């Protein structure tokens, strides 16, 4: 995704290891050389975002994401992670805007449609939420399994179209897909535990 200069690769691996071990404070302590190197700064910012998210420091993560967007606006991870932080900062309209921006660039993003559906359900836009989740399921059948247990979609449970969508056959498994690391984070505020997932968007 974002390149790391060879001279900083070993340091980046160490920082990544501390993040994997769920020790964000240790990772942050080591980030100085990466953040101070013009070629390593972007990779360092992504690591600091992961650390901030684990610590629940969403406002600080949003500042770093804004800087990253200046050079890497096309990356899905940036919009997914910003939306994830905005939801946890009680800014659901901001989370919706993030997913709308993502889908303008990547209209076939299943996770983008699914997460947008989740955020729309949370703000009470049921009809549009059902449409977005339906699109996500059309792109990737696995989202149908995710939708069955996703609490963010509880407002849709009595909608006939949504119930019909859930009754359709599925062969997927029931792993949660969250924006994590390069894709997103999960509801345990763990940026390192899973695939890019919806639900907890």
N, C-alpha and C positions, 0 to 999 in steps of 0.2 A: 504494500500500500504506500506508505511514505518511506523513502529510502533513508538508511542510516549510513553515514560515512564510515569507511573501513576503520579509520582511526578511532572511532567511537563504538564499534560493534561489540567489543567485549564489555564495555560499560553498559551498553544498552541491554545486553543479555543478562547482566547482573540485576539491573533495575527491573527487567521483565520477570526475573526469578523472584524478587521480593514481592512484586505485584501478585504473581501466582501463589505465593505463600501467604497472601493476605496481610502483608505488612506495608501499607501505603506510606507510613511515616519514614521507613527506611528508604523506600524508593525516592521519596521527595528529597531526602538528605543527599542523595547521590546525583540528582539531576542537574546541578549547577553547570558542569562542563558541557553537557548537551545543550542546555538552554542558552549558554553563552557562545556557542559555535553557530555561525549563520547557516551552515549546511546541516547541522544536527538539531537545530531549534524545533523544526516542525515535528520530528519524531519525538523529541523531548516533551513537547506540548501534549501530544497524544498520551504519553505515559503519565504526565501530570494530571490530565483530565481523568484518566482511570483511577489514579490515586485519590483525587478530590472526590470523585463519585463514591468511592468506597468509604470515605470519611463523611459523606453527606454534605460536602461543601459545594453545593450546586451553583451558587452565584459565582464562585471563583472558577468553576469548570466552564460556565457559560462565557466568561471573559476569554479564556484560552480558546474555546471553540470559535469565538468571533474572530480571533486572530488567525486561526487555521483556515477559516472560510475564505480569507483574502487570497490564499494561494491554492487551496484544494476544495473549492466550492462544489466540485463534481462528485466528491466522495459521499456515498450514502451514509457512511458511519457518522459523519458530522451531523447531518440532519436527524438521524435516529437517536444519537446521543443527546443532542440539544433538546429534542422533544422529550426524551426520558427525564432529563433534568428539569425541564419546564413543568412536566406533570407533577413531579415531586416538590416543586416550588409553588404549587397551586396556580399555575398559569396554563390551564387547559386550552384557552384560545391560542396561546403561543405554540403549544404542542401541535395543534391542528395546522397552524401555518407552516410549521416545519415539515410536516408530512405532505402538505400541498406543494411546497417547494420541491421536495424530493421527487414527487410524482410528475412534476413538470419536466424534470430532467430524466427521470427513469420511469416512464409510464408502465412498464412491465414488472415493477418491483412488488412482489407478493407481500413482503414484510411491510412495505410502505402502505399498501392498500389495507392490510390487516390492522396495522397500528392506527391508521387514520380512522378506520371503523371503530376501534376501541375508544379513541379520544372523542369521536362524535357521539358514541353511545353515552359516554360520561357527561357530555354537555347537553344530552337530551335530544339530539338530532337523529331520531330512530330510523327514519326512512333512508336517509343518506348513509347512516352507519351500516344498515343491512346491505345496501348496494355495494359499499366498499368491501365488506367481508365476503360477499358473494364473488366479487372480482378476484379477491385474493385466493379463494378456493378454486376458482377457474384456472388461475395461474399455477397453483400448487395444491394438490389434494390434501396435503398434510395440514393445511390451515383449517380444514373442516374438523379434524380431531382437536386441534388447539381451541377452536371456538366452543366446543362442548363444555370445557372446564374453565374458560377464561372469565374471571369475575368482572372484568371491565365491561363485559358484554351482557351483564345481568339485566340491563334495561331492555334488552331485545328479546328476552325469553318468551314473552307472550305474543310477539309478532308472528303472524302466520308464515310470512316469507322466510323468516329466520328459522322457525321450527321445521319448515320443509327442507331448508338447506341442511340442517343437522341430521335429518332422517335419511338423507342420501347416503349410499354406501361409501365407505372409505377404507382404504388399505393402509393408511398412515399410522404412525405411532403417536403417543401422547407426550412428547417432549415439549417443554416450553421453549419457545424461541425468543430470546431477548437480545436487545442491542447490547453487545458486550465487546470488550476489547475493540476490535476493529468493526464490530457490528452492533454492539449494544450492551445492555446490562439486564440483570434479572431482578425480581421483586425483593430478593434478599439484599439488595443494594450491592450485589456482587458482580463487578464488571468482568469477571473472569470465569463464570460458570456456565457457559452454554452457547448455543448457536444464536443467531440473530433472531430474537423472538418478538413476537407480537405481544400478546397479552399484557405484559408488564410494561409495555412501551412506556 
